Amino acid sequence: MMLNYFLVFTILLALATLYFLLAKKFNIVDRPNHRSSHTEVTVRGGGIIFPIAIILWWLINDFLHTWMVIGMVWIAAISLMDDLFTLSRKLRFGVQFLALTMAFYDLGLFYQQPYWSLPILYFIALGIINAINFMDGINGITGLYSLTFFGTILVVNHYMPLFEESIIQYLILSIFVFLVFNFRKKALMFAGDIGSISIAYMMIYFLVQWYLAGQHWTIILLLLVYGADSFLTLGQRLLRGENVALPHRSHLYQLLVNQLKWQHIFVSLGYAIIQFALNYLLFIKPQSYPTSIIASLTLVITALVYLSVKRPIQKKFNC
């Protein structure tokens, strides 16, 4: 078994290296601008290794969950095109909606949930996809946070068997491969839209699968740290009358890196460690779900702590 996973890791590493070389040759790079948190030209789209891992798993495992994989191919393809060109927002959202429909169909969602709940689920899922995409702004953050999420799912699966374990393991291997190139002071590759959106797609897939099995909304706390930074920042920008569709540098992680000059890898580690600590206390240690009361209190406390850290920085730097 270990030999098999070592072979998969080696294949993924070779493919990631090949993409890195091709991207450099064909100038598939991210150039710094006034909104960036990096200062050097860097290969983008390195997160292509995530959908490749899913396709590899699908080929090896007798074409299981084909609808989910087709959805992954669709969402990865449109995201890669968006990395290479500038696509319209409507086109991107349309393909994301289609891909989510395929994932939901694969899970049997349409037979298990009332029709009135579907718009809510689509709204939440699209929100998660775009929030995770916006959070992909510094070295290591997408890889480490994804590793925390899927590592938690893997642990949960040992005492609450719900998921196809091998697909989680392939994803984790692909994340480790990506971190080889990204988790460093000067990253060799960024995930790009194809990476952050593909990994968000798989997070949603497992969250919906878990929700259908247990009907507990509190599993959304597995994305609490990202959620706090994404949606509280969105709220602040709306209150300031900003165009929330435009790129910005208002997230807490961006303030820590750009204003306080903290190193990328330490901020990324901090986000991942805080999220894992929450996952351990709320899910892994009790081997259960947090109650709605505990989850609600956790949401409120997290928001208060988040704002108490962020607002002094904003006042100090007038941002």
Number of C-alpha atoms within 10 A of each C-alpha: 6 7 8 9 14 12 12 18 20 14 16 24 20 13 16 24 17 11 20 19 13 13 18 14 10 8 14 18 20 19 13 13 10 9 13 17 18 20 11 15 15 20 24 27 26 26 30 26 26 30 23 20 23 22 19 17 21 17 12 10 12 9 13 14 16 16 19 24 22 15 24 26 18 19 27 28 18 20 25 20 16 17 19 17 9 8 13 10 10 9 11 16 15 13 18 26 18 15 23 26 18 21 27 23 15 19 19 13 16 14 10 9 12 9 10 8 10 14 10 11 15 16 11 12 22 18 15 22 20 17 20 24 22 18 19 19 22 22 28 28 25 29 29 21 25 23 21 23 19 21 17 18 24 22 16 20 15 12 11 13 11 16 16 13 14 13 17 20 17 22 24 23 23 27 27 19 25 28 25 16 22 25 24 14 12 15 20 20 27 28 30 25 29 27 28 29 29 29 28 21 26 24 21 20 19 19 19 22 20 18 15 16 10 12 11 14 17 18 20 14 20 23 20 19 20 22 20 21 20 22 16 17 19 19 12 14 15 12 9 9 9 12 11 13 8 6 10 15 18 19 21 24 24 22 19 17 19 18 15 11 10 14 15 26 20 16 20 20 16 16 18 24 15 15 21 21 13 18 22 17 12 22 21 18 10 10 15 12 16 19 13 12 10 13 18 14 12 17 16 13 12 15 18 13 11 16 17 11 11 19 14 11 17 14 9 9 11 8 11
